């Protein structure tokens, strides 16, 4: 039974693969078909009709259509709309989907559709059809040709249409008729009676017109008895002879209009008619929009209802509002576009539109990305709180940077070395791709591989590739899981030649994360090839007292030493790093011994007995003396005390005057007290070696007693002794 199921599954998968064909169309004869309609007709359910570069004209390259009840297909250009043009030559629609029942499984992508001229709809007509229309340019098209009505010069979404229109450029189209010339760019017409909700998002809609003698309007977009979502669009320089130079909402419907910029639109109809947005009998929600620099009124309301929230309505010719008023979160301020005359509608850094959108986005399904494709929502004004911006662009605080660093690591000739690429991302920002160029090392090091273990790239499951060419190594990484914060981005593994010397740079030449909107600060490093000198713990080419200090700091836990540093720190060659190693470095520095490494031998065997007396608490402070007898040949010591930090606070340590020539480091963490000491001359005095001062904590009287224990002690490089002594404090 198992093998039968496997055969069935394989057969079904194979059937899917067979059905999902790609059909090639090339007007120059390089494909299976030379016209687009032939490719469509030859396709089956799930196929892609891939159209090569060229200009497609004639009967089988316009009024393109298929029956969505029979098949769902993808029709796309091979290289984008700039290279693949459907030229309707002044008659017919580009796509004529007239009651053809497409769904979101049907996609029209990557074409320039120009010079279409239809009665209802110009570039694309979608009646009772709901395709995805994306990454196209619809230009110089016209609706209303030889007809009393003419909605949708660029695109018409009509009756039971749930189409998604996204990431298109829609420009220089005209809706022209004696009556109801609506939506020079896009018209949503009579969809409410079927509960359809088309989506119009991330489009640039400009220089479109709605021209008529009687009624209509909406140079950019017209919404007639429909409830679309209109979001993240840039709508500018559109015009009409009637109402709504930018957007016109009329005769019913509850459109949601959010995060758009509606600017520089105009109307020639007598005021009030709404150069920006007009409402005549509809019930829109206007949220997070910027409506500015339009002729007539910014927002003109005649009847119906309107809710205006978190919008910036400013600088409109006859006034900002007609027969309506601003609601919660609205402002009336110059949006401070980068270059209004040059149509750059991004924000300058002081714009009050930054982080000024609706604060509580719960359940609102606001756009995840802006018109540039950058993630929303970010902290644009740097106040520590991320709020969506008004309009279609999210401002990134250019004072924030990504910090990328290659550190300097030490290595020996012949070593294999892992070098991290460290990253620090700005707060609240996440990224899903990176492109990095590395240089400097080629010819001096052998690059072995990238390693993603214990890195952001590895934890997120990203893919990564690299290519060494000429003098550079290009690394690309990407994934679906966003990364953020501070950590190792990825590791580079190098082999150091046996002949390597000095410092070998590994330089960050360039780096880009996602679309490159956030600048990257680059700090380069490399591999410092060390000629090992025993005692030179900091690898500066000299043996100094500071090297002894580094050993003592390491022993009490102040600093870490890497494997190479531990190797050169073991100047006594006993395979450990001890305080005696610090002593030997000091002795070498002052001339007591003349070489490193130095094996101390029996002359450095030390002795000394420690005792501690019990103490009776009579008040602050509590002093615990450390008594030494039989002290002989003590050049260094390492020890650890334990005490109950719930009862006592360690305040200080007072050392015997005989230890004045010793370097001594101490560290306290909780109830653990570490101490190390190192000197050039031996300590051989019996008596008081040190006094440890404690202060009792509140409530100490509630305890019968507490104990301070001298747990571990090592003289020179003798074996470590345990349970040395104790003092009971009562």
N, C-alpha and C positions, 0 to 999 in steps of 0.2 A: 504493500500500500504506500509506503514511504517513497519508493522510486516512482510510482505512478503519479503521486502528488508533485514530485520534483519535475517530472516530464510536463505536467499540465502547467505548472508555474513557468517553466522555461518557455513553453509554447506561447503562453499569454504575453510574457515579456517580449519574446521575439516578434509576436504580432504587433505589439505597440511600436517596436523599433522599425518594423517594416512600414507601418502606417505613417510614422512621423518622418516623411521625406522632405527634402529641400528641393524646390523646383526653381531653376535658374532662368531668369529673363534678362536678355541683353539685346538692346535695340541695334547693336552693331554686329549681331550674329554670333556672339561668343557663348550663348547659352542654349538651353533647350527650346526656348521660344523667344520671339522678337517683340511681342507685345505683352503688356501686363495682363489684359483680360484673358489671353490664351493661357497664361500661367495660372491664373485664378481658376479657369474652367478645368484645367488638368489636375488641380489639387484635390486632395481628399481631406477628411477630417484630421486635424492635428498637423497638417503640413505647414511649411513655411515657403512662401513665394519670395525669393530673394532677387532683388532687382539691381542690376549693375548700373554703374555711372552712365549718364547720358541724358539727352532731352527726348522725352516720349511724347509724341503727337499722334493725331489721327483717331479714327473711330474706336479702335480697340485699346486706346490709352486714355480714355475719359469715360465718364458715366460708369465707372467701374463698380461692379456689384457681384454678389453671390448670395445664395439662400442660406441663412443661418439655421434654418430647420434641418438642412442636409449636412452642413459641415461648419466647423469653426477653424479659421486659419489665421496665420500671421502674414501680413504683407509688409515687407520692410525693404529699405534700400540697403545696399551693401556698405556704403561709406557716408551716409548722412545726407541731410537735405541740400547741402551746398553743392553736391555732386550729382544729384538725381532729381530731375525736373519733369513734372507732368505739366505740359503746356496745353491748355484747352483751346487756345487760339481764338478766344472770344465767343465760344458757344459750348453749352453743356457744363455739367458739374465734373469736378475731379472724381469724387466718389458719390454715387447715387444709390444710397441705401434706403429704399422706399418700401417700407413694410417688409423688410428682409430678416428681421428677428436676430440680429447679431447680439452677442453677449460679451462680457469682459474677456472671454477666451478668444475673441477676434480683435486683432491689433493692427492699426495702421500707423506705420512708423518710418520717419526719416525721409520724407519727400518735400520738395518744394512744389506746391500746387499753385499755378498762376494762370491768369487770364481766363478763369472760369466765368461763365455767365449763364445763370439759371433763373427760373421764375421764382421758385421757393428754394432758397439756399444757393450759395455760390460755389465756394470751393468744395465743401462737403455737406451733403444733406443726409441726416439720420432721422428717418421717420419710423417709429415703432422698431427701432434698432438701437443697440447699446454697446457699441465697440469702445475700445480704448484708442484714443487718438493722441499720439505723443511724438515729440521731437520732430515736428514738421514745421515748415513755414508755409503759411497761407497768405498769398499776396496778390494784389491787383485783380481780385475777383469781385463779382457783382451779382446781387440777387434783385428780383423784381423786373427782370427783362421782359418787356411787352406784357406786363401783368399789372393788375390793379393793386396787388399786395406784393410785398417783397421782403420778408424777414430773412436775416442771416446772410449778410454779404460774404463773410468768411466761412462761417459754419452755422448750420441750422440744426438744433436739437428739438425735435417736434414729436409730441404725442407718445406717451409710454416709452420715453427715452431716458435710460439711466447711464448714458455714455460718460466716460471719464475723459476730459480734455485737459492734458497736462504737458507742461514743458514745451509749448509751441511758441513760435513767433507769428503773430497775426497782425498784418499791417497793410495799409493802403487798400482796404476793401470798402465796398459801398453797398448799402441797402437803399434802393431807389425805386419809388413807386408813387402812384397818385394817392394811395392810402396805406397806412400801416407799413411804412418802410422802417423796419425795426432791427436794430442790432447790426451796425456796419461791420463790426468784428464778429460777434457771436450773438445769436438769438436763441433763448429758451422759450418755446412756444407751446402753450396748451399741454402741459405735463401734469398739472395738479389733478385733473379728472382721472388719472391713472395711478396716482400716488408715486409717481416716479421722482427721483431726486438726482439729476445729473450733477457732476462735480467738475468745476472749472478751476484749475489750480496751477500755479507756477508758470503762468504764461506772460509774455510781453505783448501787450495789445496797444498799438499806436497808429495814428494817422488814418483811422477808419472813420467813415461818415455814414449817417442815416439822413437821406435827403428825400423830402416829400412835400406835398401840398396840403395835406389834411391833418393826419395824426400819426403818432408812432414815437420814434426817438431812440435814444441809446446809441450814440456814435460808437462807443466801445462795446458795450454789452446791453442787450435789452432782455428783460425778464417779463414775460406776458403769461399771466395765469400759471405760474410755475414756482417751484420751491428749490432751486439749485443751491449748492454750496459753492460760493465764489471766494477763493482764498489764495493768498500769496501771489497775487497778480500785480504787475506794473501796468497801469492803464493811463496813458498820457497822449496829449495832442490829438484826441478824437473830437469829432464835431457833429452837430446835428442841426436841422432846421426846426426841430420841435423841442422835446423835453430830454434832459439828461445827456449832456455831452459825453460824460464818462460812462455812467450806468443809469438806466431807466427801468424802474419797477412799476408795473401797472396791472390793474384789473385782477386782484386776487393773488394768492400765493404767499408763502412765508420764507422768502429766501434768507439764507445766512451769508452775510457779506463780512469777511473778517481778514485782517492782516493784508489789506491791499493798499497800494499807493495810487490815488486818483488825482492827477495833477495836469494842469495846463490844457484842460478840455474846454470846449466852447459850445455855445448855442446861439443861433441867430433869431430864435423865437423871442417875442417880447417878454421882458421880465415880469413875474418870476417864472423861471423855467428850469433852473438847476444846471449850471455848467458842469458841476461835479457829479452829483447824484440827485435824481428826482424820484419822488414817490407819489403815485397817482392811483389810489385804490388798492395798494398792496400792503403787506405787513412785514417788512424786513427787520432783521436784527443787524445793526451795524456795530462791529466790535473790532477794536485794535487797528482801525484804518487811519490813514493820513489823507485828508482831502484839502488840497492847497492849490493856490494860484490858478483857479478856474475862473472863467467868465461867469457872469450872473452870480447866483448864490452857490455856495459850496454844497449845501444840502437843502433841497427845496421840497417841502411836504405840502401837498394839496389836500388829500384825504386818504383814509385808510388808517394805518397806525405805524409807528416806527419807534424802535428802541435804539438809542445811540449811547454806547458805553466805551470808555477808554479809547476815544478817537481824538486826533489832533486836527481841528478844522480851522484853517488860518489863511489869511491873505487872499480870499476870494473877492472878485471884483465888486459885486453889489452887496456883499455881506456873507457871513459864514452860514447862517441859518435863516430859513424862511418858514414861518409858521410852525417851528419846532425848536427845541432847545437841547443843549448838551446835557448828558446824563452823567452818571457816576464815572469818575476817572478821566473825564474829557479835559483837554487843555486847548488853549488858543495861542500857540507859539510858533515862531519860525522853526521849521524842522531842521534847519541847518544841513541841507543836502550838500554833498561835496561840490557839485557843479551843476546847478539847475539848468543853465543855458546849454551845457554840454550833455544834459540828460543823464548825469550820474547821480542817482537818487540814493546812494549810500550816505550814511550819516558822518558828519564831523564829530569829533570826540565830545563836544559839549552839547550835543543835541538833547533836548528834553524828551525826545521820543524813545531814548534808550532806557530799557528796563521800566517802561511806563505803561505796558499793556496790562491786561487783567491779571490780578495777583493770584487768585484761586482758580486754577485751571481744572479742577476736579470734574471729570465727566464731560469736558468741553471738546475733547478730541482736536485740540489745536495742532497746527502744522508741526511736524517733527523736524523739518528742514526748511531753510529759507530759499529764496529764489536762486541764490548761488549754489544751493546744495549743501550749505553748511548747517550743522546741527543747531537746533533751538532746544532748550532755552539756555542762555549763558549769562553770567554776571558781567554785563557790558560796562557798567559805570564803576565797577570796582568797589562796591560797598559791602561785598560779602554775601549778597542775596541775588540769586539768579531769577530774573523775571523776563518774560517775553517782551520784545520790543514792539512798538507800533510799526505798522507797515510790513512790507514783504522782505526786508533785509534785516538780519540780525547783526548787531554791531559787536565786533570782537575788540576787547580792550587791548589796543596795541602796546600799552605799557606792560602787558603780560607777555612773557616769553616762555618758550620751551627751552630748557637747558639740557644740552647733550654734551657728555664728557667721556673722553678716553683717558683714564688715569695713566700714570707712569708706574710700571712694575719692574722689579729687579729680577734678573735671571743670570744664569751661568751659560757659557758656551756649551752647546749641545742639549740644552733644556728644551722641553715642550711647555709652552706657557698659555694659560687662558687669560685673555684680556677682555674685561667687560666694556660694553657701551652703556654707560649709565644715563638715565633720563629723569628729569623732573618736569612734570606737566603742571600747567596752571590749575589752580583749584577750580572744580566744577567742569573742567573740559575733558572730553573723552575723544579717542581717535581710533580709527580702524585701518589705517595704512601708514606706511613710512617708506621713504626713499632716501638712502644714505650713500654718499660717495666717500670712500676711504682712500688715502694715498700715503706717500712718504716712505713706506717700508719696502716697496717692491725692489728686488735686487739685493736686499739685505736680510730679509726674513722669508720663510716659506709659509704661506697661508695654507692651513690644512682643511678647516671646515668651520661652519657656524654651528654653535651648540645652543639649543633653546632650553635645556634643563635649568630649573630654578631661575626663570626669567619671565618678564611680562609676556613676551611673545609665546613662550612655551605654555605658560599657565592659561593663556587665552586660546590656545590651539591654532595660532596663525600659521599660514604657509609662508615660506621664505625661499628666496633664490639669490645667488650671487654670481657675478661674472667678473673675472680679472681680465682686463684688456689694457694694453699700453702701460701706463703708470698708475692706473686707478682700479679700484675694486668697487663695483656698483652692487649694492644690496637693496633688494625690494622685499617688503613684508606686507601682508594684508590678512585680514580675517573678519569674520562676522561679529565676534565678541569684542566690544570696545575695551580699550586699556586706559588707565589713568594713574595718577599718583606719582610715586617716586620709587625707582627700583632699577635693577639691571634690565635693559631692554633685550639684549641678546649677548652671547659670548662669542668671541673670535679665538680660534685656536691656531697658534703659530709654532713653528719649529725654528729654533735658533741654531744657526750653523756653528760648527766647532771652532771656526776661525773668527767668530763675531767679537767685536770690541766696542767699547764706548757706548754712546746713546744712539738708539735706532728710533727715529720718529715714526709714529702712527698717527696720521693727521686726518681730522674730519674736514673734508673739502667742501661738502655741501650736504644739507639735509632738508627734507620736506615731509610734513605730516599732513595727511588728507590732501586738501586742495592748496595747502601752503599759506592759508590766511594768517596763522599765528607764527610770528618770527621765531627763529631758532638761534639761540646763542651757542656757539661751538667752542669747546675747549679740548685741545688736542693733547696727547701724551705720547707714550711709547714704551720701549723696553730699554732699561739701563743695564748694560752688560757689566757685571761687577767682576773685578779682579779681587778675589776674596782676601781680605786682610783680617787675621784673627784679632778680635777686639774692636774692630770698626763696625759697631752695631748699626750706626746710622748711614753707613755706606758713603761717607763723604771723603774717603781716601786717607783719613787720619785716625789714629787712636787717641782719644781724648777722655778727660774725666767725665764728660757728658755720656760717653758710652757706658761707663760704670753706673751712672745715674739711671740710664735707660734699663739696665738689668734690674736694679733695685725697684724701679717703678713697675716693671713687668712682674716681679715676684709678689708684690702686694696687690696687683690687679689694676693698677692705674692705666697701663697701656698694654697693647698686644704686640707681639713680635711674630713676624712670619717665619717660615721654615729656614730661609737663608739667614735671617738675623739670629735665630736660635743657634744655627750652626757656628757662626763666627763668634757668638757670645760665649760658647763653651771653650774658653781658653785653657781650661785645665784638662780637657780631653777625657772627661769621665762620663760623657754622654748625658750629662744633665747641665742645666743652667742654675747656678747657685750664687749666693752672695759672695762666695770665695772667688768666683770668676770676676766679680766687680773689684774685689781686693787686688787680684793679680793685675788687672788693668791699671789700677791706681799705682801699684808698685812698679809696674813697667813705666808708667808716665814719669815717676820721680826718680827712676834709675836704680831701684832696689833689685829688680831683676832686669835682664837685658834682652829678653826675647819673648815673643808670644807665637804660638802657644807655649805654655809652661806647665809641665806636670809636677805638681808640688811635692809628692813623695811624703815620707814619714815626718819630715820637719814641719809639716802643716797639720799634723794630727793634734786636735785640741781636746781639752777637758774642762769641766766645770760643773759643780752641783748647784741646783737651784732649790731654794725653799721659800715658802710663803706662809705667813702666820695668819691665824684666824683673827677677825676683827669684831669689836663690839660697837654697834652704831650708837653714838651719843649725840649726833647732830651733824649738820653739813660742815665740810665735805667728808667723804670716806676715802682715806688713803690706804692703798694696799702696797706694801713694800715687796720688792723682788730681791732676795738675798742670794749672792753667789759665793761659793767657797771652792777651794781647790782650782781656781781659774788658772789655765795655762795655755798659752799659744793660741788665743782666740783672735783670729783675724776677721771673722765674719760670723753672723748668726742670722737665723731665720726662725721665726716662731709664730704661734697663733694662740690667743686666749679666747675662751668662751665665757659669756656672762648672760644673765637674764635681762634683756633690754626692756622687759615690762617692769622691772624693779629699779634698774640702774641706768644712768646716763654717763657714758665715759666722757670726761671733761678734758683731761690732759695727761701727758706722760712727762715725768721729770727724770732725766738721765744723769747718771753719775758724771762728775767732772772728768773722770778718767776716760770717758768715751767722747771727749770733745773732738778728737781727730777722726771720728767715724762719720761716714755718710749714713744717715738713718732715714728710712721712709716707713710711714705707718698708714694704715687704712682701716676704717671702721665701717662695717655694713651690718645693721641690725645688732645682734649680740656676738658678732665675730670680729675680733681685733687682730690684724696681721701686722707684723713688724719685721723689718730686715735692717741689718747694719753691716757696714764694710769699712775697714780701715787699712792703712798701710803698715802700721805697727801693731803688734799683738796686745790684746787686753789681758792683763794678768793680775788684777787687783781683786782681793776678796772684800766682801762687805756689801753695801747697798749698791746694786747695779741700776735700779730704776724704781720709781714710785708711780703707780697708776692711780689717778684721782677719779673718783666717781661721785656723782650726786644722786641721792635717792629720788625716785619719782613719787608723786602723790600716791598715798595709799601703801607706802612701803611698810608702815607699822602693822598693816594687816597680815604680813607674811611673818612666819616664824623665823625664817632665815633664807639666805640666797648664797650661791657659791660662785666664785670666780675661779675658773680652771685654766691652768697653763697646759694646753693640750699637746702641742707639738713643738719640738725644738731641734734645730740642727746647728752644730758648731762646724764652721768651715765646710768641708765636704764629708764629715763623719756621717754615719747612718743617722737617719731621723729618729729621735726618741719621742715616745708618746706618754701621756698621762704624767707630766713632769711634776706638777705641784698644784695645790688648791688652797684657797682661802675662803672659809665660811664666815659670812657676815651675819650677825644676829642682833 
